[in-house]
């Protein structure tokens, strides 16, 4: 005989997954992800590699075989990377400081912040809806309420994961502490509700 609990668990799991997909579909539709070519036009997508003498033809002079230490320090101060331009013979002609990588990284960090904040907002809405179920009651509410709560937690965790690497060192433990407190509260609430139902 089919276990009714399996059916119930499957339904609120489906609600949680679909809400998470909906949440991030909405976020990605509203917030545009920065594209590499918008910041580093005609540059290869992988990170730049610092120029070396390797690959320089033997016929080339050593005059521009490597940037000076002053140029490197000045470029590092701008969070840039030294790149070289070659002449018609393929020899290094000059070096310049390329800072498009930093601009792109800053844009990605801002994008991830917006994704995180919108994910938090949608997660709060979903969890609040799951706790209160203002429009539903009875068995239907018992099925969809856990789905929205779990879906809200999924959305919150995925949004946190996307922004985690860009968070400050002090912000990370603060965010994780609040999320841990939220999970503990929801577990406590679920256990208390189950105990009341047994009485």
C-alpha positions in Angstrom: 0.0 0.0 0.0 1.3 3.5 -0.9 2.5 5.4 2.1 0.6 8.8 2.2 3.6 10.4 3.9 5.8 9.7 0.9 3.2 11.5 -1.3 3.1 14.4 1.1 6.9 14.7 1.3 7.2 14.5 -2.5 4.7 17.3 -2.9 6.4 19.8 -0.6 9.8 18.8 -2.0 8.4 19.7 -5.4 7.1 23.0 -4.1 10.5 23.8 -2.6 12.5 23.0 -5.8 10.1 24.8 -8.0 10.1 27.9 -5.8 14.0 28.0 -5.8 14.0 27.7 -9.6 11.4 30.4 -9.9 13.3 32.7 -7.5 16.6 32.5 -9.4 14.8 32.7 -12.8 13.3 36.0 -11.5 16.6 37.3 -10.1 18.5 36.5 -13.3 15.8 38.1 -15.4 16.0 41.3 -13.4 19.7 41.6 -12.8 22.0 41.5 -15.9 25.3 39.6 -15.4 28.4 41.5 -16.5 29.9 40.2 -19.7 33.7 39.9 -20.2 33.6 41.7 -23.6 31.9 44.7 -22.0 35.1 45.4 -20.0 37.9 43.6 -21.9 37.0 44.0 -25.5 38.9 41.7 -27.8 40.8 40.1 -24.9 40.7 36.4 -24.2 38.3 35.4 -21.4 40.9 33.6 -19.2 43.0 35.6 -16.7 46.0 37.4 -18.1 49.4 35.9 -17.5 52.2 38.1 -16.5 54.6 38.5 -19.4 58.0 36.8 -19.3 60.9 36.4 -21.7 59.6 33.0 -22.7 58.2 33.1 -26.2 60.2 36.1 -27.2 62.0 35.4 -30.5 65.8 35.2 -30.2 66.3 37.9 -32.7 64.6 40.5 -30.5 66.5 42.9 -28.3 66.4 42.5 -24.5 65.5 46.2 -24.2 61.8 45.4 -23.9 62.0 41.8 -23.0 60.4 42.4 -19.6 58.8 45.4 -17.9 60.7 47.4 -15.4 60.1 46.9 -11.7 58.7 50.5 -11.4 56.2 49.7 -14.1 55.2 46.5 -12.4 54.8 48.2 -9.0 52.7 51.0 -10.5 50.5 48.5 -12.3 50.1 46.4 -9.2 49.0 49.5 -7.3 46.1 49.8 -9.7 45.3 46.1 -9.4 46.2 45.7 -13.0 48.4 43.3 -15.0 51.3 44.1 -17.3 50.7 43.3 -20.9 53.0 43.8 -23.9 52.5 45.0 -27.4 54.6 43.5 -30.2 55.9 45.0 -33.4 55.7 43.6 -36.9 58.6 41.2 -36.1 56.8 39.8 -33.1 59.2 41.5 -30.7 58.0 43.3 -27.6 57.6 47.0 -28.4 56.2 48.3 -25.2 54.3 47.4 -22.1 51.0 48.8 -20.7 49.0 48.2 -17.6 45.7 46.5 -18.3 43.0 47.2 -15.7 40.0 45.8 -17.4 40.2 42.6 -15.3 39.7 44.6 -12.1 36.8 46.5 -13.6 35.2 43.2 -14.6 35.8 41.6 -11.2 34.3 44.7 -9.4 31.2 44.4 -11.7 30.9 40.7 -10.9 31.1 41.4 -7.2 28.4 44.0 -7.4 26.3 41.6 -9.5 26.7 38.8 -6.9 25.7 41.3 -4.1 22.5 42.1 -5.9 21.8 38.4 -6.4 22.4 37.7 -2.7 20.1 40.6 -1.6 17.3 39.6 -3.9 17.7 35.9 -2.8 17.5 37.0 0.8 14.3 39.1 0.2 12.6 36.2 -1.7 13.7 33.7 0.9 12.2 35.9 3.7 8.9 36.1 1.8 8.8 32.4 1.2 9.6 31.4 4.8 7.2 34.0 6.2 4.5 32.6 3.8 5.3 29.1 4.9 5.1 29.9 8.6 1.8 31.9 8.4 0.1 30.4 5.4 -2.3 33.4 5.4 -4.5 32.2 2.4 -4.7 28.4 3.2 -5.5 26.1 6.0 -6.0 22.4 6.7 -4.2 19.6 5.0 -3.4 21.8 1.9 -1.5 24.3 4.1 0.3 21.4 5.9 1.7 20.3 2.5 2.7 23.7 0.9 3.9 25.3 4.1 7.1 23.1 4.4 7.6 23.5 0.7 7.8 27.2 0.9 10.0 27.1 4.0 12.5 24.7 2.5 12.4 26.5 -0.9 13.1 29.7 1.0 16.1 28.1 2.7 17.4 26.7 -0.6 17.1 30.2 -2.2 18.9 31.8 0.8 21.7 29.2 0.8 22.3 29.4 -3.0 22.3 33.2 -2.9 24.8 33.1 0.0 27.0 30.7 -1.9 27.1 32.9 -5.0 28.2 36.0 -3.0 30.3 34.2 -0.4 33.7 34.7 -2.1 33.0 38.4 -2.4 32.0 38.9 1.2 34.3 40.6 3.6 36.0 38.5 6.2 33.9 40.0 9.0 30.6 39.8 7.1 30.9 36.0 6.4 30.6 34.8 10.0 27.8 37.3 10.7 25.8 36.1 7.7 26.4 32.5 8.6 25.4 33.1 12.2 22.1 34.6 11.3 21.4 31.8 8.8 22.3 29.2 11.5 19.9 30.9 13.9 17.2 30.8 11.3 17.6 27.1 10.7 17.7 26.4 14.5 14.5 28.4 15.0 12.7 26.6 12.1 13.7 23.2 13.5 12.6 24.2 17.0 9.2 25.4 15.6 8.7 22.2 13.7 9.5 20.0 16.7 7.2 22.0 18.9 4.4 21.8 16.4 4.9 18.0 16.1 4.7 17.6 19.9 1.5 19.6 20.1 0.0 17.4 17.4 0.7 14.3 19.4 -1.1 15.5 22.5 
